[in-house]
Amino acid sequence: PCKAEHIAQFGALQCSNVCQPAHCCFSGEYACDDVQLGHLNCEDYNACQVLYPNKKTSTKELLELAERIDKVCSASSLNTIGGRAECQDVCSDHLCCFYQDGCANDPDKNCLAY
């Protein structure tokens, strides 16, 4: 449930529920040892990284990026030559996000915004 494709289609709730015990592995808010989770192995939850933006991109920045993509790639924008070109320009480096064996699970690609 934590593949970007699944989240894009069904939302992040299932992934979030599965990943809740490992929040400490990715959030940086506290160490897993601080909450006494027993034998939690963060490596078992690697797929959960998709829920946590990388350190270079904040949640606010991802939201702004998603809103920009939504605007420049909207149906009305795609009906113009300039709008289509802008959408292609914004998305060209992230086409791998949409391929089955692409980069959708690479947190550095920020595929959820696309």
Buried (B, 14 or more C-beta within 10 A) or exposed (E): BBBBBBBBEEEBEEBBEBBEBBBBBBEEEEEBEEEEEEEBEEEEBBBBBBBBBEEEBEEEEBEEBBEEBEBBBEEEBBEEEEBBEBBEEBBEEBEBBBEEEBBBBBBEBBBBBB
